[in-house]
Amino acid sequence: MMKNSDLLLGYDYDKWHNYGQRLPVTVDISTKTNCHIILCGMSGSGKSYAVNILFARLCTSCCSEAKFYFSDFKQDDQFSYLRNCDRYYPYDRTIEALEIVYEILHKRQSGEDISRSPVTLIWDEYMANILAIQNTEKKKADEIMRKVSEILMLGRSLAVRLVLSCQRPDASAFPSGSRLNYGMILIVGAPIRSIYEMLIPKEYIEAIEDRAFDVGEGVALLQGSKLRFIKIPMVKEPEKMK
């Protein structure tokens, strides 16, 4: 039986394809766990679709006091329904959301804010956003990455979570080994070995074997030790989800 803090990531890939069974793959997203999430996948992998479903499920799994901030660098049409929302930050405003969440983190750390209701920053196309800033303002990009790393290190005990989405998590946008600070690593779409090598230990890569993931299918590494293969089903009522 699922607990209130369990997040449904999808269904077991092998059970789905081999037996037509829907065996849920869940993960604990309570504040006691490292529930920072990184979601990767190349163009056409179903990554944006997965972000939408993940966002919806996080919303319904959290308490009513939880707050979400959404940074949408490319202003993807998949997220157009969010554009009139107060905590939606497109294109050149994405860093505003980071600054707000970073300030919440430090107020909680200092004791000024004693609340612990979950605060989540979802940042779509993080990698592209950082590279764009690096091209014009390297010092600013370094400062942004430092703040991201700090949230990753301190967020767990202060109920502040990051959900980052990108195509390839190159080291240039993830300094000081911060790619390893995610409790949930999701990689969707056709297998790209270089992406696996950036995020997943070698022994787990070997366990993937020759699975040929399609759009909306892929790998989930949970808390650095639980490797699962997932299938994200189509939502029957996408407008209701939105």
N, C-alpha and C positions, 0 to 999 in steps of 0.2 A: 504493500500500500504506500502511495506517495505521501510524503509529509508536506506541510505548507511551504517549507523552505526548499523543496525539490523543484528543480527547473527541468522541464522536458526539452532535451536537445533534438530529439528525433527518435527513430526506431532502429533497432539492430539491423545492420545492412545484410548480414548473412541470413538471418531468420526471414527477412523480408523477401530476398531473392530466391532462397532455396525452398522455403516452406510457405510463403505468403502470410507469415505471421507478423503481427505488430507488437514486438517486444520493446517497451519503452527504454530509452537510454536517458537516465536522469543524473543530475548532479546537485549537490547541496550548495545553495547560494546564501546561506545564513552568514552573519558577520563573523562567525568563528572560523570560517574557511577563507582561503585565498580565492576569491571569485573574480579577480581580474581576468578579462577575456581578450584573446587576440584571434581574429578571424581572417583567414587568408584564402585567396583564390584568384586565378587569372580571369581576364575578361571572358564573360560567357559561362562562368562556373556556377552561377546561381548565388554568388556572394551577397549581392544587394538584397535579393529575395530572402536569404538566410538572416541578414541583419534585421529586416522587417519582422520576421517571425520571432527572432530572439528578443527584439525590443518588446513586442507584444507580450511574449511569455514572461519576460522580466517584470513588466508592468502588472500583470495579473498574479505574479508570485510574491510581490512585495506588499508591504503594509500601505495603507492609504496615505500615510505621511511621507512616503518616499518621493524623492524628486529626481527627475531625469533632465539632462541637458544634452542636446543633439547638435554636434558640429558636422556640417555637410559641405565639405570643401568644393566638390564638383557640382553641387545642386542637382543631384541625380533626380530624374523624373520619378523614380521609385519612391522618393520621399516627398513628393510635391504636396501631399496631404498635410504635411507638418508646417508648411510655410507661414501660416498665420498663427502658429503657436508661440507663446511667450518665450519658451526656452529653446527655441530653434535658432541656430546660428550658421548662416550660409557663407560660403566663399571667403570674403575678406574679414568676416566677423568670427571665424572659428576660434581664434585665440581668446576672444572675450569669454567664451564658455570655460576654457581652461583656467583663466584667471579667477573666475567666480568659484569654481570647484576647488582650486588651489587655496583660495582664501578660506573657504569653509574648512578645509583640512587643517589649516594652521590655527584657526579659532578653536577647533576641537582639541588640537594638540596642546594649546596654551591653557585650556580650561575655560576660556571665555564662552565657548559654546559647549554645553554638557549633553546636548542631544545626540542620539545615535541612530536616528532614522536614516535609512539608506539614501545615499546620494550617488548617482551614476552619471558619468559622462560617456556618451557614445560618440565616437569620432570616426566618421566614414572617410576613407581614402586618406588616412593619416600620413602614410609614406609620401604620397604625392604632395600633400600640404607642406610637409617639412622640406622636401626637395625644392619646392617653389620658393620658400623663404630663404633657404640656404643660398640660392642663386643670387639673391639681392642683399640679404642681411644675415651674414653667417653668425654674428654674435647673438642676434635675436633668436636664430634657430637653435643655437647651443643652449640659450636660457630656457627656451620652450622644452627642449629635451631633458634638461635638468629637472624641471618641474614635473614632467611626466614620470621620470625615474623616482622622484621623491614621493609622488602619489602611489606608485607601485610598491615602494618600500613601506610606507606608513599607513596606507589606506585600509588595510585589513582590520586593524584594531579600532579605527575611527569610522568605520562603515562608509568609506568612500571608495567607489569602484570605477575602474576604467574598462571600457569596451572599445578596442581599436580594430578597425577594419582596413585592410590594404591588400594589394596584389602580391608583392614580394617584400618580406620584412628585412630589407638589407641593413647591415650593421651601421651604415652611415646615419640612420635615423633612430637607432636603438643603442645608445652608448652604454659602456660599462656593463655589458652582459644583461641589459634590462629585458632582452627578449626571453630570458629564462625566468622572469618574475611573474609569469602569468599562470594562474591556477587552472585555466582552461585554454587549450590550444585547439582551434578548429581549422581544418584545411579542407576545402570543398572543391569539387570538379576533377577533371582529368589529372592523374598523378604528374606532379612536377618534382622530380627528385631533389633539385636544388632547394626548393621550399622546405621539403621534409628535412634536409640536412641543416637548414638554418634553425629549425625549431625542435626537432625530435631526436633523442638519442639514437645512436646507430642500431642498438639491439631492437628497438621498436620499429625502425625502418625495415629491418629484415623481416619482421613479423607481418608487415603489410603484404608481402609476397607479390602476387601478380593480379591483385584486385583491380579491375578496370572501372574506376568510379565515373559515373555520369554526372550531369548537372544536378546539383542539390544533394550529392552524396559525397562522403569523404571520411576523414579521420578526426577523432577527438582524443586528445591526450589530457587526462584529468588528474590534477594534483601531481603531475610529473611521473605518475606510476601506473595509471589505469588507461590502457589503450583500447579504444572502442571504435568500431566502424559504424557509421550512421547513415540513415536515409531520412532526408527531410521531405515529408509528403507535401503535396499541393494543398493549399488552403481552399476549401470549397467556397467560402464567402470572404474574399479579400477585402471588400469594402467594409464589411462588419469588423474585420480585424483592425483595419485602419481607424 
